[in-house]
């Protein structure tokens, strides 16, 4: 295997894992900035595009489609990573995301909601790449620093979350200028951002952190048993998670927190639009929300390493409750209160 070849090539020379880990985190963080721009720009207008092509009652399908797409795409991506490493898996995810953004643009141009919906599902590939990148950051990290490494890569998405939604208005103007529907304009930015992130991963994520981690484990054990395990079913994987109390708590926390966050966030653009808010205002509110999702992630990682995951999960749940109370009682004209609630919503999710 390539792992054994890598080990043989480095025989006699110790691998500088800390330095390799630093480089891996830098590459993943840079790609996250680009990927974050692509995801955030789509989030800002997805519900509006769905409402425009279909009806307001269907606008929630935009966020739901991207989440479903990310979940479905994560399965083959994870299997590819298990056999070929992180790099090829991330490249596949971003490639699907680019394809999805192009299909979404086409669906908007021909005015067919079902076509755009397929594209929105496929754009979940970019989200899947971002979610998988955070775990790639832990492959070479020392156990006591895994939370911090993961948080650092997640934090990098903050830059993209601020930039992406604030480019919604100019990208809409650009789209009109070239004959593309205004609400499809941000997805042109998604195409460019995902392609740039994939290029970053393809060129610089070498050697592959997962393969190196497996190789080091094999070298220390003296077995060289580094070939990938046979593919396992989703049911078997879920069974393993349920049998491990800590893993089950983590799964429930992620699913519950994400359900709350998506449920509130997905309808916010439509709510604000009913109050007469411009695309610029909507972009600012969504930008603040996504900033809340990522800006505190290094602190969340440090707190998790120091005080334990369960305590941090409880704190996040309380913040989500406060966010729902603030945003859920705001009128469509009170963009300031909605922005505050959405920021806390992102923070609780984190």
C-alpha positions, 0 to 999 in steps of 0.5 A, a space after each residue: 500500500 501507499 502507506 507502507 511505501 511511505 514508511 519505507 521511504 522514511 525508514 531511519 528518519 523520524 517523522 516530525 508529526 507536530 510539524 506535519 500536523 501544523 501544516 495540515 491544519 493550515 491547509 485545511 483552514 485555508 480551504 475552509 475559508 474558501 469553502 465557507 464562502 461557497 456554503 454561506 453565500 448559498 445559505 443566504 439566498 437558498 430559501 428565497 430562491 425556493 420561494 421564488 421558483 415555488 411557493 413560500 411554503 416550500 422555502 424550507 426545502 432549500 436548507 433541508 435539501 442541502 442538509 440531506 445532500 450533505 448527509 447522503 454524500 458523506 457516506 461515499 466520501 467517508 468510504 473513499 477516505 477509509 480506502 484512499 485517504 482524506 484528500 481524495 474524499 474531500 476532492 470528491 465532496 467538493 466536486 459534487 458541490 460544484 456540480 450542484 451549484 451549476 445545476 442550481 443556476 441552471 434550474 433558476 435560469 429555466 425557472 424549474 423548481 425541481 431542477 434547482 432542488 436537485 442542485 441544492 441537494 448536490 451543493 451539500 457536497 461542499 457542506 460535507 467537505 467542510 464537516 469532514 475537514 474538521 475531523 481530518 484536523 485530528 488525525 495527527 493531533 495529540 489526544 489532549 489537543 484534538 478539540 483545539 485542532 478541530 476548533 481551529 479548522 472550524 474557526 477558519 470558516 468564520 472568514 468565509 461566513 462573513 464574506 460570503 453573505 455580504 457578497 450576495 448583493 453584488 453577485 446578484 447585480 452581476 448575475 442580472 448583468 449577464 442574464 442570470 436570475 438575481 437569486 442565482 448569482 450567489 451560486 456562481 460564487 459558490 462554484 468558484 469558491 468550491 473549486 478553489 477549495 478543492 484546488 487547495 486540498 488537491 495541491 497542498 494536502 500532502 502527505 495525506 494525514 489519515 494515511 500517515 496516522 495509520 502508518 505511524 500506528 502500524 510502525 509503533 506497533 510493529 505490525 504494518 497492518 495498515 490496509 483499510 478495513 472492509 466497508 461496513 454498513 450504516 446499520 453496523 456503524 450506528 450500532 457501534 455508536 449506540 453501544 458507546 454512551 459517549 458516542 451516543 451522547 455526541 450523536 444526539 447532541 449533533 442531531 438535536 442541535 442541528 435540527 434546532 439551528 436549521 429549523 430557525 435559520 432556514 426561515 429567517 430570510 423569508 421572515 425578513 423579506 416579508 418585513 421589507 428587508 433588502 438582500 443586503 440586510 438579509 446577508 448581514 443577518 445570515 453572516 452574523 449567524 454563521 459567524 456565531 457558528 464558527 467564531 468561538 470554535 477554538 474556545 469551544 475546543 479548549 473548553 471541551 479538552 479541559 472540562 469535558 464534552 458533556 459540560 460543553 454540550 449542556 452549555 450549548 443547549 442552554 444557549 440554543 434555548 435563549 436564541 430561540 426565545 429571542 429570535 422567535 419573539 421578534 417581528 419581521 421588522 426587528 432585524 436587530 433582534 433577529 440578528 442577535 437571536 441568530 448569532 446566539 443560535 450559531 453559538 449554541 450550535 457550535 
